Amino acid sequence: MTASIGQPIQRTESIAKVTGRARYAAEQPQAVGQLYAWYVPATVPAGTVERVELDDDPTVHAIIWHGNAEKLGEVEDAELHVLQSNTVAYRGQIVAVVVADTLQDARAAATRVRVQYTDVRSPDNTLTAEHGSLYAPESVNAGFPTDVTIGEPDAALQTAEHVVDNWYSTAPMHNSPMEPHATTAQWADGVLTLWDSTQAPSGVQGDLATAFDLEPENVRVVAENVGGGFGAKGSTRPNAILAAMAARATGRTVKLVLPRQALFDVVGYRTPTLNHVRLGADSTGVLQAITHDSFQQTSTIFEFCEQTSESTRHIYAAPNRRTTHRLAKLDVGTPRWMRAPGEAPGMFAVETAIDELAAATGVDPIELRVRNEPDVDPASGNPFSSRSVVQCLREGAEKFGWDRRDSTPGQRREGNTLVGMGVATASYPVLISPSTASARVESDGTITVSVAASDIGTGARTVLRQIAADALEVDADSVTVELGDSALPTAPGAGGSSGTSSWGWAVTKVCHSLKSQGSYEPGNSAEADTTDDVEGQKELARMAFGAQFAEVAVDIDTGEVRVRRMLGVFGIGAVMNPRLARSQLIGGMTFGLGMALMENGITDHEFGGFANHDLAEYHIPACADVTDLEAVWVEEVDTELAPMGGKGIGEIGAVGSSAAIGNAVYNATGVRVRDLPITLDKVLPHL
């Protein structure tokens, strides 16, 4: 037996996926007599639904709207109160669902539905830092505090020798997972079974139990395979409620797959942000003050606030600091999680400002960051469990060839192309939630480990098998991992880069318990719960860190920006599987590239919603845009994490990468773009 953790073994389910044996929510079950549902979106930006009508159609079994929908229990998320009210809060909101014999019948009938609206008005959907509805939420995503003030930042800024005082903005972004949101719902003897494309089977189970007044054990949520989510499937979405509602109304199995366009309206998106960042430093670039005031939007029916200023609290030392969050209630859908929510846009703003400070002081951007490295967490005063920022910057600079960068912008020219380099730091919190798991020895001597986790394409099955094998001291081939089913031991969802740490801790604990029984006799079993372990952790600042490097080429005739190469160097603790880790990190870096150069949800200020709600007009990076991406990690031992010693890696690759690209554009051209994405119209006029 050899150690499994740290080995680049291939994905457990890889053969099943490439041969088509892996089944997704829309593909199972294939029940006899199943029906298909199609949604009807609101075509007005705000108003009231007066009436919904559809001419008789023999293929249609039901049209459900607020006038005839069953009344649901009060789920906390108001976006799940589907068809419970006649109020239209935003264009694209679901106002009815049609259930018919075939997918084609349901879709065709949905286009013939007539919806009568009253009290229609123009949308209030423009985010500004002066919007009349702005308020301070009680807390922001993940429970972080809304505002934090330390020292006297305003006074320190007045006396600082160098001050950077600018606004930075990021655009709305859409998750766009490969698999759209889909649910198949079936009722039998009072038990609801859902095959759902979700990152959180246990979470959906709880929400559906509340919505339909059921005991949790009478709801089963199966998510055997999930084709990506990036946060958009991190919580229960309306498709799950609608499919269950339609199945109960018709007494048949109902399948609902949201079309691609609906994913731009009803499942969440990354909020646009406005960020006012001020930095005050002495003549050597040492920070005396940092302020970061962020502004973002939410809907009029449910509150969601990204932790946009949170990373600013931890990344650099400064005795005087203030970070705030403000929300505007607009006629828009509720924003949701999208890979590195808060950290990705917030660090773009701060890392761009740091680059501007480096230019103002004449200090190399890497050296400036090193000079402002904190000894302890600036926000809490607690020690870091580990922190490798300087090591990541130093090793990245050597590997990337930073010494070949000209510090004067616009000096490196190759034909009609200007070339430049940029750098930015990255940080992401280590989040761990309590989880349960079980293990049992099968009749053939193999061991099955069970946990209601969700593998959304990250390789969770594979990594958990490796973790279990090491804890049991057996070969990985002797272990089978069951996941993706709420009937298994309860587990948190896949999100916040917390999955491996949360589930892996429970898997480690249950496998140690099974091993302690002395032998692996068939029938032996064990259960574990990590609630006490997680809640008993020391008060430390636990974060992953990194350094992002980018080289860009800018066409002086068109203003087009191309990323030639990127390098990410990360401090992420112990790496469970190098092959999967690299995949996650370069995937996050690709997200950052899209954020920097092309992704932009264009708000329709006349009719509401997004004007570019498909992948033809909402541009994401293609293979031709992503040429030379490399992700590596430094050796980092952290004994204050989960037993495996690893940090989450799903999101940190998306943090800092957009700033590195923007800083490289400045180095290439001398043009500072503070509003993402960096499109040619923001560059060309200044060349």
N, C-alpha and C positions, 0 to 999 in steps of 0.2 A: 504494500500500500504506500502510495506517495501522497504528499500534501496536495490538495485540490485548489485551495485558495492561492491566488497568484498565478494560476495556470491559464493560458489563453484557449481554453477548450471551446469548441463551437457550440452554437445555440442548440439546446435540447430539441426545440421544435423546428429546426431549420429544414429538415427533409419534408416534414408535413406541410410546411408553408410553400416550398417551391414546387411540390407535387400537387398542391390543391387539396390535400386531405384536411388541412386545418380549417375549421368552420368558424365563421363569424356570426354576429347577432342576426343578420338578415338571412342567413343560410340555414338556420335551425330554429325549431324543428320544421320539417316539411309535413305539416299536419293535413289530414284529409279534411277538405271543406274549409280550409283557412281563407280568411278574407284579407283585404289590403286597405290601408288607410292613406289618405292624402290630405295635407293641411290646406287651409284657406287663410292667406295672410291679409292683414289690414292694408288697405290701399290709401289710407289717409294718415297724416302725421299725428293727429290728436283729435279726439272726438268721442262720440257715443254710438254704439251699435243699436239700431232701432229694430231691425228685422233681418232675418236670414231666410232665403227661399231657394228652393230648387224644384224644377218641374219633375213630375213622376218619371222614374227611370227604373226599369226592371232589374238592372244590375246593381242598383244602390240599396244597401241594407239599412243604412242609417246616415243621417246628417246631424251632427251634434254641435250645438252652439250654446251660449249661456242661457237661452230660453228653455232648453230641455235637458241640459247636462246634469248629471247627479251632483249633489253637493258634497264637497270634499272636506276633510278635516283640515285644521289650520297648520299647514306646514310652514316653518319659519321663513322660507324663501318665497316671497310673494310672486315671483315669476312662475312658481309651480301651481298657483291657484288658477290653473288653466280653465278657461270658459266659465269662470265663476262670477264675472262682472261684465257689464256692458261698456266699460271704459276702455278706450283705445289710448294707450300710453305712448306708443311709437309706431311708426310705419313698419310693417312686416310682422307685427305681433299676431299670434294665432287667434283668429276669431271664430273658426269652425273647423271641423274635420269631417271628411266624407269617407264612408266605409263601403266598399264594393267588392264584386266577385274577383276582379283581377286588378293588378297594378294599373294597367292601361285604363280600365273602367273608372277607377277611383280618381286618377289624374284628370281624365276628360271631364268627369262630373264636377270636380272641384273648379274647373275653369268656367263652368256654367252657373255656379252659385251666385246669387244676387244678394248683396249686402247693402242695406240701407243705413246711412249714417246721418246723425244730426250733430249739431254743435261742433262742426268741423272748424278748425282754426289752423293758422300757419304755425310751423314748428318753431319752438325756442330751443335750438340745438347748436348754438355757437358757444364754445367754451372761451371765456375771457377771465382775466385776473380781477376784473371789476364786476363780474356778474352779480346781480342782486340776490341770487339764492345761495351764494357761497356761505358755507358753515364749516365748523370744525367737528368732525365725527368723534364719538367717544374713544374709539381706537381705530387702528388700521389693520389691514390684513395680517393674519397670523398673531393677532393680539398685541402688536407693537404699539407703544404710546403714540398719540397723535402729534404732540409737540414736546420738544425737549430743549431747555435753555440752561447753559452752564456759563457762568461768568458774565461779562458785560460786552457782548459782541459788537454792539453799535458804537460804543465808546472806543473799543480797540480798533475798529475800522477807521475811525476818524484820525487816529494817530499813526496808523500803519504807513510805512514808506512806500509800499506798493499795494495797490488795490485793484482787483479784478471785480467788476460789477456788471454782469450781463444776464440776459434772459436766453433760455434754451428751450426748444420745444421738440416733442416727438409726436408722430402721427398715430392715428388709430391703426391697429394691426389686427389681423385675423389669423386664428390658429391653423385653419385649413388642413386638418389631418387627412391622410389618404382615405381612410374609411369614414364616410359620413355617419352621423348619429343615427342609430337604428335600434329598434326594439321589436321583439316578437312577444306577445302577451297571451297567456292562456289561463283560464279559470277552471278549476275542477274541485268539486266538493268543498267550496269555500277557501281553497288554497290558490293563491296567485303565483304563477311562475313567469318570470321575465327572462328572456335572453336579450341582454342589453349591452350596448357598446359603452361600457363605463370604466372609469379608473377606480371606482370605489363600490364594489358589490355590497359590502356591509352598510355603507351609507345610503345607497339606493333602497336597500331593504328597509331601513328605518324610516325613510321618507314615505315610501309607499304604504307601509303599515299605518303611519299616521294619516295619510291622505285618504285611505280607504277603510279606516277604522278596523284594522286587523291586528292580531297579535303578530309580533315579528316572526315567530316560527311558522306562521301561515303565509309568509312571503318568501319566495326563493328567487334569487337573482343570479343568473349564470352569465359569466363573461369569460368564456374559455379562451378566446383570442380577441384582441382589440387592436385595430389598425391605426394606432397613434391617437393622441389626444392633446398633448402639450398644454393641458389644463382645461381645455374646453369640455372634457368629459370627467373632470375632477369631482363634480357634484351631480346630483340628479338633474336631468334636463327635461323640458316639457314633453319630449317624445315618449319617455317612459310613462308619464301620467296619462297621456292621450291614448297610447296603445292599450293600457290597462282599462281605461274608461270605455274605449270602443269594444274591447273584448267582452266586458261585462254587459254592455248594452245589447250586443248581438248574440251573446252566448256561444261565440265561435272564437277560434284562435285568430288573432289579428296581427298583421305585420305592418310596421310603419318605418319607412326609411326617409329621412329628411333629404330633399334634394340639395345639391351643392349651394344653390343660391340662399337657401334658408339658413345655412351655417353662418352667413354674414349678418343675420338678423336676430335669431332667437336663442343662440347657445353661448353668447358672450364674445368678447373681443378685448384686446388691450386698449385701455383708455388712452386718449391723447393726453399729453401732459404739458404744462407750462412750468418752467423751473427758473426761479430767480436765485442765482448763486452769487455770493460775494465772498471774496477771499482777501484777507489782509495779511501782509508779510513784511518782515524786515528786509534790509538791503541784501541779505544772503539768501532770501527765499524761504526762511523759516516762518511758518504760519503763526500768526497771532490771533486770527479770528476766522471763523467759517460760519456763513449762514446759508441755508438752503430752504427756500419756501416753495413748495410744490402745489400745483393746482390741477385738478382733474375733474372728470364728470361722472355722474351716476344717473340712474333713471329716477323718475318720480315715484316709482312703486317699490324699489328695493335699493338698499345702500350697499355699495361695494367701494372700498378705498384701498388702492395699492399703497404699499409701504415705500413710496418713491424716495423719500428722504432718509430712509433707515440706514442704508449703507454708508451715507455721509457721516453718521454718528460714530463709525468704527474705523474708518480707513486711514485717517491722518490725525496726528497730534496737533492740538491747538487749545490753549487755555480758555478761549472764549468762543462759544458756539451756540447756534440756534438752528433747529430743524423743525419745520411745520408742514402740515397737510391741510388742504382745504378742498371741499367738494362743492360742485355746482349741480343742482338737480335740473336736468334737462329732459326734453322730449326725445329720449333715446332709449335703446335697449340697455339693460344693465351690463356694464363691463364685467369681465370675469378674469380668472387666472389665465395668463399666457406665459409660457416659459420665462422664468425669472421675473415674475410680476413685481414691479417697483424697482428692483435692483437694476434691470436692464435700462430703463429710461433714466433713472436717477443717476446711475454711474456715468451715462453718456454726458449728462450735464456737468457733473463734478470733474470728471476726467478731462473734459474739454477745457473747463476753467483752469485746471491745474496746468495744462499745456500752455494756456495763455499767460499764466503767471511765469512759467519757465521762460517764455519769450520776453516778457517784460523785464525779468531780472537778469537775463543772460545766462541762466543756469541750465545745464543739460537736463532734459525732462526726466531722465532716470535718476540723476543725482538729486534733483529737487524732491522726488518722491522718497528717496532714501533719507534725506535730511529731515523729513517730516514723519518718519516711522515712529509710532508710539511704543512705549515700553509695556503699557497695560492698555486695556480697552478704554478709550477716551470717554465712552458713554457711561460705563458702570464703575470703572476703576478696578474691575476684576482682572486677574491674569488671563491671558489667552491660553487655552489648552495646548495650542501650537500655532505658530504663525511664520510663514515662509515667504513673505512678500519680497524681502530684499534678495533672498536666494533666487526666487523666480525671476526677478528683474535682472540680476547679474548673469545667471545662466542663460536667460533668454537673449540678453544683449550679445553675449559671445556667440551663441548659436545662430542668431539672426544676422550677424554682421553689422551691429549698430555703429561700430566705429567708422563705417563707410558712409554714414549719413552726414550730409552737409547741414550744419545748423542754420545756415541762411536760406530762407525759403526761395524756391524758384531757380536754384542753381544747377540742378541736374537735368540735362535735356538730352533726349535721344530722338533725333529727327524732329517730328512734330509732336512729340510726347514729353511731358514734364513728369519726373519721377520723384517720389518722396517716401519717407518712412515715418511711422507714428507708433506710439506706445500708449498703453493705458493699463491700470491695475484692475483687478477683478476681486470681488468678495461675494460670498453667499453664506448665510447662516447654516449651521448644522442643526437640523430639526429632527427630533425623534419622538414618536408617539407610542403609547402602550399598544401591545399586540398580544394575541394568543396564538398558540400553535399546538398541534398534536403529532404524535409519531407512533407507528405500530410496526411490528415485525410480521411479515407475510409468511404464508406456508412454505414458500420456496427460500426463505431466509433473507430476502431483500427487505428493505425498510421503506415505508411510505411516510412522508412528512406532509402534513396538511396545514394550510393557512389560507384564509380568504383574501389573499393578495390578488393583484391584477397585473398581468404582464402586458403592457401597452406597446410592446415592441422593443423594450429596453434590454431584454434578456434576463428578467427576474427569475424565471424558471431555472435557468442555467446557474445563476449566481447562488440562489438558495440551495440548489443541489450541491454545489461546491462547499458552501458553508456547513451544510448538514454532514457531508462526508467527512470533513475535517473534525467536526465535533464528535462524530461517532467513531472516528478512526477507522473508516472503511473506504474502499474505492468509490468514486462517484458513480460508477456503473451499477453499484448495489443500491442506489438511492433513487426513489421516484418522488417527485414533488407534485402534490395536488394543490391547485389554486384556481382562482376565477370562479368561485361559487360561494354564495353567502351561507350555504349550509355547512361550510367548513368553519373552523374556529375563527371568531371575529377578528378582523384586522383593519387598520386604517387604510385609506386609499393611497394610490400612487400619486404623489404630489409633494411639492416642496423639497424635492431631492431627498426625501426621507424614507423611501420604500425599503431599500436594502438595509439601512440601519435599524428601522423599526421591525420589519419582519425577520431580518437576520438575527436580531437579538432574541426574539421568541423562538426561532428555529434552533439557535445555539443552546438556549436554556432547555428546551424539551429534549434535544438530542443528548445533552449531558445527563438529564434525568433518566432517559432510557438506558444509556450506557452504564449508569450507576447500579442498574439492576443486576449486573454481573455477567450476563450473557444475552445474546440475541435469539432467544427462544421464540418460535412462532407463537403469536398470540400476545406476547408482551407489548405493552403500550405505555404511553406517558402523555401528560398534558402540561402546558406551561402558560403563565401569564406574566408579562413584564411590567405591569402597572407600578408595583412598588419599586422595582429597579429603576425605571425611568424617572419616577418622582423623587427618588433618593439621590440623584446625581449632585455633585458638587456645584457650587455657584462659580462657574467659569464662563469666559467668553469663548464659545465654540464656533469657529467659522472656517470655511475653505477660502483660500486665496489664490491669486494667479496674476500673471502678467501677459498681456496680449500685445503682439507686434504685427504690424501690417505694412506692406509696401504697395503703393498704388501707382498707376500710370494714368495721366490725364491728357486727353487729346486737346491740343490748343485750338484746333479748328472747330471742334464740336462741343467741347466741354465735357465729353463723356469720361466717366471715371471707371477704371477697371482695377480690380484687386489682383495684383500679380501673385502675391503669396502672403500667407499669414502663419504665425507661430503662436501657439498658446503654451505657456509653461505654468503648471498648477501645483499647489500644495494641497493634496487631497487625502492625506493619510495613507493607510494601506489600500492597495488596489486589489480588488477581488479577482478580476479577470481583465488582463491588459487589452485583449481584443475588443471586448465590449466597452471598456472604459474609453478607449480611443474613439470608438464609434460615437459614444455619447458626447464627448468633448468636441469633436469636429462638427457634430450635428448642431451643438449649441453655437459654435463659431459661425456656422452657416446662417443660423438665425440672426446673428449679429450683423452679418453681411447684408442680409435682406433688409434689416431694420435701417442700416446705414444708407443704402443706395436705392431701394426701390419700393419697399412695402409702404402703402399709403391708402388707408380706407378714406375715400373722399365723401365727406358728409354732404348730402343734398339739402341745402338750406331752404329750398322752396317746397319740396314735396316730402321731405323727411327721409330717414334711412340712409343707406349708403348707395352712391351712384354706381360704383364699380363692384357689384356683388357677384362676381364670378371670377374664375381663374384666367379668363381671357383678358380682363382689364385690371384685376388686382395681381400685380406682378410679384412673384417669389423667385428666389434664385434657381436657375437651371444648372445642369452640369457644366455648361460652358462658362458660367459665371464663377464657378468654384474650381479653381485650377490646382493650386499648390497650398493645401492646408495641412499643417502638422501640429499635433498635440502631444506633449510630453509632460512628465511630472517629476518633481524632485523627491528625493528620499525623505520621508517625513514620518516619524514615529510619534503617535499620540495615544497615550495610555488612558486618556480621560474621555473616551468616546464609548460607543457600544463595544462589546467584547471583540468584534472583528477588527476594530481600529481604523475603519474607513470613514470617509466623509462623502456626502452626496455629490454626484458628478453630473446629474442630468441637466442642471441649469447654469452652472458657473461659466460654461463655455459661451453662453449668450451675454455675459456681463463684461463690459469693457471693450468688447470687440468692435462695436459701432464707434466708440470714441477713438480707438486706435486708428480706424479707417479715416475718420474725420480729421484727426491730427496729422495723418499722412497726407491727406489732400492739402492741408495748410502748408506742410513742409514742401510739397511739390510745387505749389502755385502761389503761396502767399494769400490765398483766399480762405477766410475763416467762415465756415458754414455752421451756424448754430441751430438750424431748424432742419430736422430730419423729415424725409430722406434727402440725401445730397444729390439732387437731380441737376441736369446740365444747365437749366435756366438759372440756377443759383451760383453757377461757377463761370459759365462762358462770358457774361457781361463784364466780369472783373479781370479777365485775362489780358 
